[in-house]
Amino acid sequence: MSVRPHGGGNNTTAGAPVELADVSKSFGGVQVLKPLRLALVPGEMLALLGPSGCGKTTTLRLIAGFEAPDTGSIRVAGRDVTGLPPNKRGLGMVFQNYSLFPHMTVGENVAFGLRMRRTGRAEKARRVREMLATVRLDGYEDRLIHQLSGGQQQRIALARALATSPSVLLLDEPLGALDKNLRERMQFELRDIQRRLGITSILVTHDQEEALTMSDRVAVMAHGEVLQVGRPTEVYDRPLTRFVSEFLGTANIFAAVVTGANGPNRWSVALDAQPHAAGTVESPAALAPGQRVTLAVRPERLSLGPPTDGTVRATVRDVVFRGTYFAYELTASGQPQPVFAYTQLRQPVAADAAVGLSWEPGGAVILQDTA
């Protein structure tokens, strides 16, 4: 699949920090990455998001030089690095397990790449101090790795990756070893450091929240290809496929038919399961009356009210309180799967209550497929 930057910057690849041109990879006769074209925007954080086996880690390893592509080329900062070893590509990398050396001090760990480059003693010491200040661990040079918390170890791994002034930073599930609370804090810290330095970065993650929180753009991957790439809000609010809509969060899927135009780029639809239930969808593409479509509606875009004409008739199966909102599981006549709705009503609707569901224009998205 050919994917060009959109929604996050210039569509040209000129001067792209990283550019993949028709890059593919197979292992043992199984194609794990289909021919991919992808270009990064300078200074952005791009998240490669997808389930295990989707090809995201393979893509990162190809960029890093740990694997060689079967086809295509890889350019970093305008230079073709396809045949170069990892240490000749000018990249920094942070792994999930950090790969810190336990027998070395913090300062020695941060200086490791500089030592391999035979950097002078004074310059090496200056860079170590500078990097420790960047990750807010000033004065930790003489600490041992086992004396650090998980979050501190993560920041030391980041400092080591940045010490050699790489042109691009590669992050392979960098927060996967942390507990939930620490991981959430580190998402903001890591994002803040990346923004302050302005370094182009690629984040590999299977965590949807992490990708949406940390990235400028998200590339959703499945079955060895990128299905959609765009700003987090764009990919979440306007998914192109059923996989993207469901992988990025809960989505209610409705089969429907177009009944007519309802304003510029707006169309009226009726649900297959409940033909009396009508709604409005937005689509830049022209639709025709009678055209069959598949809709995705996020739970937070559904409103609960009386079961009146035009609404989706449903029955509350269960309701739970989640701090800032109530989450409802409902059954709707003709719908094979439960319907979910999130509301901030002060008083929850009781279980077994009959309700009507509706959405505002723009709350429903037309999907390009049903797979």
N, C-alpha and C positions, 0 to 999 in steps of 0.2 A: 504494500500500500504506500502510495506517495503522500507524505505529510509535510506541509509547509507551515511555517509559523503564521499564526493569525490570532487576533485578539490580544496579543501581548507585545507587539512590536512591529517593526518593519518586515514586510514579506520578502524582501530580498535576502539572498544568502551571502551577499558580498560582505566580507569582513566577519563572517560568522565564526565565533570562537570554536565551535565544533560543528562539523558537517558530515553527515553520512549519506553516501550516494549509492543506492541499490545494494546495500550491505545485507548479506544473508549468511546463515550458518546452519549446518546439519551435523548431527552426531550419530554415528552408526546407521546412517541411511535415513534417519528421522530428521526432518527439517524443523528446527526449533525457532528459527527466525526467518521469516519471509523477506524478500527484497524490500528494504526500508530506506526511505529518503527522509532525512530529518535535519534541520538546521536550528541551532540555538541563537538566541538574541544576546548580545553582549550584556553582561552583568545580571542576567536573570538566574533564578533557581527553577529548573525544570524537573518535575517529578515524573518518573516512570512508575506508573501504578498498575498493579494487576495481581491476579492470583498466582500461586506457585505454578511454575511451568509455562508461564505466558511469554517468556523471552526477555523479560526486563533485565535480569542479572546477566544473561548472555550478551545483551546489548552493551551493558556497562563494561564487561570484561573485554569485549571487542575494542571499545574505545580506549580502555586502559592498556591494551596490548597483551593481555593474558591469553587471549585466543586470537587466531587469525581468521578473517572472513573467507568464506568460499567464493563470494563474488563481491564486487563493489570496492569502494575506497572510503577512507576515513581521513579527514583533514582537521587539524588543530591549529588555530590561529593562522589559517591560510596555508599551512604546510602539510603536505601529504605524509602521514605517519603510518600508513597501512603496513609497511614492512619493518617498522622500527620496533625495538624492544621497549618494554615499559619505562625503563630509566632514561630513555632518550625522547620521551614525548612531552616533557614539561608539565606533567600532571601531578596533582596531589590527591591522595586517596585515604578515606577513613572507612575501616571495616566495622562490622557488627561487634566483633570481639576485641576491637581496638588494636590488637597485635603489638602491645607495648612489651618492652623487654624488662622482666621482673628484676634482673640482676643489675640494672642501670638506674641511676637517679632520674628524677624528672628532667633535670637539665640535660643529661646525657641522652635521654630519649628524644627530647625536642631537637637536639643538635645532630641526631643520627644522620639525616639526609645531608646536612651541611658537611659533616665529617667525610661522608662518602665522596663529596665534591671537592674535598681538600680545601675548604674555606679556612681562611686565616683565623687564628685564635681570637683576636680582638673582635673581628666581624662576627664570628660565631657566637661569642658571648653577648654581643649587642643584639643579634637576631633572637637569641633565646629569651633575653629580657623583654624584648619587644613583643614576641609572641605570647609569653606568659601574661604580659599586661593586657594584650588583646583579648585573651580568654579569662581575664580577671583572676589570675592565680599568681600575682606578683609575689616574689620571695619564696616560691616553692621549689627552686632549683635543686636543693639538696635532699628533698623528700624522696622516699622510696615508693614504688608503685603500690605496694600492699598497704601503705599508709593513707591512700586516697580512697574516697568514696567512688561509687560508680559514675556519678555525674562528673567528678573531678577527673577521673581517668578518661572519660569521653572528651573532655576539653583538652587534656594533654595530647590525646591522639589527633585532635583537630589542630592544635598548635604545631605538632610535628609535621602534619601535612602541609601547613601554610608556611613553614619556616623557609622553604626553598623558593618561595615566591612563584608558585605554579600559575600557569595561565588559566587552568580550569581545575575545579575541585570536584572529585567524584565521591559520593557518599553512598555506601552499600549498607542499607538497613542500619544506620549509625546509632539508632536509639533502641534497637530491638532487645538489647540485654538489660534495659532499665525497667523498673517497676512503673506502673501506670502514672502515679502522681509525678515522679521524677521525670518520666518521659515527656509529659505535658509541659513541665517547666522548661526542659531542655529544648523543646521545639521552638519556643520563643527566643531562648538564648542563642541557639544556633542560627536562627533566622536573622537575629539582630546582628550577629558577627558578620554573616554573609553580606548583609546590606551595607554595613559600615565599610567593609573592605571593597565592596563592589565586584567581587569575584564571581565569574560565571560558574554555576554549579549544577550538577546532575544528581538528583536524589532517587535512589531505588527504594521502594517501599511497597508493602502490601496493605498498609494501614491507610484507609480512606481519609480519616480525620487528619493524620499527619501530612498527607499530600495536600489537602485543602488548606491546612494551616500554614505550611511552610513555603509553598511554591508560588511563583508568578504564573506559571502555566503547568497544566497537568496533561500528560500523555497516557491515556488509558489503553492498556495492552491486553490482548487475549489471543491465544492460539498462534503466537508468533508474529503478530502484527499490531500496529497502532490503530485503534478504532476511532479515536477522537483526540484532538489536542486543542487546548484553549485555556483561557483564564479559569480559575477554580469556580467562580460564580457562573460562568458560561457553561462549563461542562456539567455542573450540578443542575442548573436551572433549565438548560436546553440540551439534554442528551440526544444523541442522534439514533441510538439503538437501544433495544431492550436490555442488552447486557450492560451497557454503560449506565442506564437509568437505575438498574437494580444493584450494580456493584458499588455505586457511589452513595447508596442509601436506600431506604425503603421507598418503593414506588408502587402505586396502584395502576394496574394495566386494564384498560377497557377497550373492547372491540366496539367500533361505532361506524356510522355512515353519515356522510355529509348531506345536509338537507338544504343548504343554500348559503348565499353570501350574507354577511352581517356587518358590513362596513369595510373600510380599507384593510386588507390583509387579515380580515376576520371572517370566520365561517361558523355557521350553526351546525351542530352534530346531534344525532340521536344515538343512544346506546343500543347495541344489539340485544343485550339482556333485558333491558327495560326501555322499549321504544318511546314511552312517554317521557323518559328522562332526557332533557335537552341541555346543551351547554354551548359555550362559545370557545373556539380555539383560534390561535393566531398562527398564520403561516404566510411567509413571503411568496411561496409558490402558489399558483392558481390551483384551486380545487374545483371539482365538478359535482353537482348534485348527484347523489347515488354512489359516489366514490367511497370505497371502504377504507378505513384508516384504523390504526392502533394508537391509543392515547396512553400517555403516562402522566400521572398526577401525584405529586409529592403529598404525604400526609398533612403537612402544615398548610397546604393550599386548599384543603377541603374544609368546608364549614358545615357545622351541624345545626339543624333547625327542624321545624315541623315537617312531616312528610306530605308536602303539598305537590300539586301538579308541577312537573318540570324537574323535580328533584329526584335523586337516586334513592329509592326506598330501601332502608336497611334497618337491621336490628342490632342493638348493642350486645355483644357477647361478653365483653370484659372491659374494665377501665382501670388504669393504674396512674398514680401520681408520680411525676418525675421532677419534682422540684419547681420548675418554672412553667410546666404545662401538664395537661392530662393526655394520656395516650389511650386511644380507643381501638379495640378490635371489633369489627362489625361483620355481619353476614348480609349480603345483598342478593336479592332474588336473581337467579340466572348467572351469578358470578361464581366461578369454580373455586376461587381463592378468597380468603378473608380480605376485607378492606380495612385499611388503617387510617386514622385521622388523629392529628395532634391539635389541640385547642388550648386556649388560655382562659376558658370560661371559669368564673369564680366558683360556681357550683357544678360539679360533674353531673352528666346525664347518667341515670341509673342503668344498671345492667337489665337487659330484656326490653328496654324502652324502644319504641319505634321512632325512627328519625328520618329526616330527608337530608341528603348530602348534595352540596353544590360547590362550584368553584367560580372565582372571578375570571374574566377574560385574561388570558396569559397564564392561567394556572395549570392548563393542560398542554402537553407537548405532543405533537404528532411524530411518531417514531418512523424511521426508515425501514425497519424490519420488525419481525415478531419473534425472532430467534433468541 
